[in-house]
Amino acid sequence: MITYLTKRVLGAGLTLFAVVFFTFVIFFYLTPDPASSICGEYCTPDAIENIRRQLGIDQPFLTQFWVFFAGIFVGRTYGAGTAAEIYCSAPCIGYSFQTRSDVMDAIIDRLPVTLTIAVGAAVLWVLSGVVAGVVSAVKQGSIWDQGAMMFALAGVSLPNYFVALILQYLLVVQLQWLPFPTVTAFSDDPTRWFQTYLMPWMVLALMYASMYARLTRTNMIDTLNENFMRTARAKGLKPGPIMVRHGLRPSLTPVVTLLGMDFATLLGGALITETVFGLNGVGRYAYQAIQTNDQPVIMGVTLLAAFAVVVANIVVDLTYTVLDPRVRVSRS
C-alpha cells in the first residue's frame, strides 16, 4: 500500500508539473500580449515595453517558465531593479496588475465562500442522491422508482441559472422565506449564514443528486444480482446488513469517483451559482477576470482547479480500498 501511495504521489507531481507547463504555454505564449491587455486601449509603445519588462515577458520562453515555476515555491519579484518593483510571496501563481493584488491571496480570501458552497452542496446531493438511488433499486419498477427517476431526469435537464432564478423569485421575492444571499460569517450570525447558502446548496444539489441517483440505482441493481449477494442470502444473513455491507459498499465506488471530480470542480469555482447569487467566491472572481481579460487571475484559478482534481484523484483511490475489499486485495 505504501508503494502504491508513493507511486500515486509521484504521478500526481508529474501531472501537476505538466499542467503548470501547458497552462503557462496557453496563457502566456499562445494568447495575445498580456502587456497590451494590462495597458489598455490607449497606450504608447514605451508604456507597453515597460510593462513587458515588469512582467518579465521580454525574456526567452524557457526563462519565463522557469521564473514562474520557481515562484510557486520561493516567490518572485516583478519589475526587479525598477521603481515599480513588486514582490509576490510563495506560492506565487501570478500577480494581477489590473487589481494590484496577489492572485493567490485573492483566491484564498474568496475560497471560504466557494468551499462552503461545495461542502454543503456535496453533503446534500450525496445523501439525497444515494438514498433515492438505493430506494429505486430495491423497489425497482414501483411508483417510488418511477417518481425518483422522473425527478432525476428533471434535475439533469434544468440549467443551474434557471433553477437559481426560480428559487430566488419564489423563496425571496414571493414567499419571503429567505433573505437575498449576502456573505455572512457563521460566527456572526449562524441563522443568516445558513439562509445565505441554502439556495446555492439546493441549486447545485438538484443537478448533481439527479446524476447520483441514476448512477447509484444502476450500480445497486447490478450488485444485487452478483453471486456473492446470493451467497450472503443463502447464509441466512439479515436483509439490512446484506444491503449495506455487501450491496451498497461496492455500488458506491463509481459514486466516489464522480464525487471526487465534482467536488474538485466546485473548488475551482461554482461560476454560475456564485454569479447568480452575488456571492464573492472563486467562481465569481474568475468570471470577473474573464470579462476584463485578466490573464494571471484566469491562470491562477485554472491551476487551483487542476490541483483540486489531482488531489481528489488520490483521495478517491484511497477511498476505494475502504469501500471495496476487492480493490484492497488487488493493491496489496
N, C-alpha and C positions, 0 to 999 in steps of 0.2 A: 504493500500500500504506500509506503514511504517512497519507493522507487517510482511508482506511478504518479504520485503527487509532485515529485521533483521534475519529472518529465513534463507534466502539465504546466508547472510554473515556468519552466524554461521555454516551453512552446508559447505560453502567453506573453513572455517577454519579447520573443522574436516577432510575434504578431503585432504587439504594440509598437515596436520599432518600425515595422513595415507600414503600419497605419500612420505613424508620425511622418514618415518619409513621403508617402504618396499624398497625404493631406497637404504637406508643405509644397509639394510639386504643383498640386492643383491650385492652391490659393495664392502662391507667391511666384509661380513660374508660368502657368498657363492662363491666368486671369489678367485683365488689364492692369496697368501700372498702379499699385496702391498709392504711390505718391500723388498721382493726379487726382485720385478719388478723395484723398485727405485734403488736398489743397483747395479743391472746389472748381467751379466752372471758370471763374475769372482769376487766373493765376499766371504769373510770369514764369518763364523757363528757369530763371535763377531760383525762384522760390521752390519749384518742383525739384530742382537739383539739390537744394539744401535739405528738403525732406527725405530725398533718397539717401543722402549721407547719414541723416539721423536714423533712418530705418536700417541702414546697412545693406540696402539692396543695390548699391553700386558695386558690390563685391562679386566675385565669381560665385556661381550657384552652389558648389560644394562648400565653399566657405560660409555662405549664408546659412546653409542647412546645419553645418556643424555648430555655428554660433547659436542657432535656435535650439538644437537638440541639447547642447551643453547647458543652455539657460534653464532647461527644465529641472536640472539637478543642482546647479550652482548659481543660477540667476544670470542676468546680463545687463549691460548698460547701453542705452540708446543714445546716439549722438556723442560718443566718447570724445573728450577733448574739445567740446564746443560749449558755448554758454548755455545751450538748451539741453544739457546732459540730463538724462532720466535713468534712474536705476530701477530695474524690475527684479524683485527678490524671487528666489526659488520657492516653489516651482513656477517658473515664468513660462507661460504659454502664449504670451503676447501682450501688447500694450495698445490700448485704443487712444489714438491721438485726437479722435473726434470728441470723445467724452473726457479725455485726460485722466484715464483710470487704468489700473492694472486689471487685465481681463480675469485672472484667477481670483483676485479679491472681489470683483464684481459678481462672479459666479458664486463664490462662497456666501456672499451676502444674500443672494436670491435662492440658494439651494434649499434652505429650510422650508420655503413655501412649496417648491417642487417635490421635495422629499415627503412632506406632509400629505400632499395630494396623492403621490404614488403609493405610499404605505396604506393610507386609508382606503383608497380605491381598490388596491390589491386584496386587502383583507375582505372587503365587501364582495368583490367579484369571485374570489376563490370559494368562499363559504357558500354563496348563493348558487354559483355555477356547479360546483361539485355536488352539492345536495340535490339540486334539480336533476343533474345527470344520473346520480345513483337511483333516485326515485323513479325516473323514467326507465332505467334499465331493469329494475326489479319489477316494476309494474308495466312491462312492455305491452304496448297496444291498448292500454287503459286510457281513460279520459285524462288522468294525470300526465301520462306520457304525451298525449297529443297536445294538451294545453301547454306543457313546458316547452315542447319543440316549436309550437307556434310563437310563444313568447321569445324563444331564442332566435327564430327567423326574423321577428320584428326588430330585435335588438341589433342584429347584424346589418339589417337593411337601412336603419335610420342613421343619418350622419350625426356626428357629435355636435356640430354647431346648431343643428335643427333642434335636437333634444335639449341643448342648453338654453336656447331662446324660449322654447315652450315651457320649461321648468321655471325660468325667470318670470315669464308672464303669468303663469298660474300661481306659483308659490309666493312671489314677491309683490307683483302688481295687483292681481285679482284677490287672492285669498289673504295676502299679507301675513302669512305664517312665518316667513323668514325675512330678515333684512337683506338689502343688497350686499353681496360679499365685499368685505373690507378686511385687509390683513390685520389680525389681532393676535397678540401673543397669548398662549394658553395660560400663562401665569397671571396675566392681567384680567382676563375675563373668559373662563372656560366655556361658558354658555355661548358667548358671542363667537369664540373660536370654533366651536362645533357647528354653529349655524353658518359660519362663513364657508367652511369646507364641505358641508353636507351636499350641496348641489353639484360641485365638481366631482365628488366621490360618486354620486348617483349617475352622472353622465358617463363617466369612464366605466363604471361597473356594469352599466347596462350593455354596452357593446362587448366588453371582454367576458362577462358572465355568460353571455349567449354562446360564445365560441367554446367556453369551458364546459358548458352543459352538454353541448353536442359531442365534444370530444370525450368527455367522461362517460356519457351514455354508450358510445360506440365501443370504447375500451372495456367497459364493465360487461357489456353483453358478450364480447369475445372471451373475457376472462372467465365468466360464469360457465362457459362451455368447455373449458380446459379439463384435461384428465385429472389434474391434481385437485380440482374442485369436486369432482365426483368421488375421488378417494376420500376427501375430507368428510363428505356427507356419509359415505359408507362406514366411516369410523364412528359415526354417531355424534359428531360434534354439533353443538347448538348452532342454529342459523345465524345468530348475531356475530359470534367470533369468526365463523366461516366467511361472512360477508365483509367484515372489517379487516381481519388479518390475512385472509387468503384471496379475497376478491378485490377489495378496494386498494390495498397497497400496491400490487403490481399494475393496477389500472392507472395509478397516479403518475407513473414515470413520464409518459408523454405530457401530462399536465404540468409537471415540474419543469420540463424543458420549455414549454410555452410560457410559463410564469417567469422564468429567468430572463427570457428575451423581452417579454412585455414590460417587466419591471425596469430592466436596464434602459429600454427605450424611453420610458417615462422619466427616468432620471436625467436623460438628455434633454428633457423639456416637453411638457404637455402643452405644445404650442397653441393649438386651437382652444383648449379648455381654459388656459390661463388668459388668453387674449379676450375671449368672450366674457369671462367673469371679472376681467380687470385685475387679476392677481399678478403681482410683480415677481414672477418666478423666472427660472432659466428659460423656459419656452418663450415667454413674452420678451425677454431680453434678446433672444435670438431673432425673434420676429422684428423687433425694432432695428437690430443690426442689419437684417436683410433689406429693410426699407431704405436705410442710409448707406448700404454697401460698406459696412464697417467690417472689413475682411478679418482683422485679428480676432474680433468677437465671434464671428461665424466659425472661424477655425478653432477657437478655444472650445466652443460648445460641441463641435464635431468630435474633437479629441476626448472630451468628457463622455460623450455618448459611446464612443468606441471603447474607452476604458471600462465603462459600466458593463458593456456587453461581454468583454473578455473576462472580467471578474465573475459575472453571472454564469458564464460557461463553466468555470471552475467549481463554483458553488453547486451548480446543477449536477455535475459529475459526482461530487462527493455525496450529494443527497441521494443519488441513485443507489449507493451502497447501503443506505439505511432502509430505503423503501423496498428494494427487490433483492432478496438473498442471492438470486441467480447472477446478478451483476457483481456482487461481492465475491462470489466464488471464482468468477472469471478473471478477477483482478488480483486475487491472492497468489 
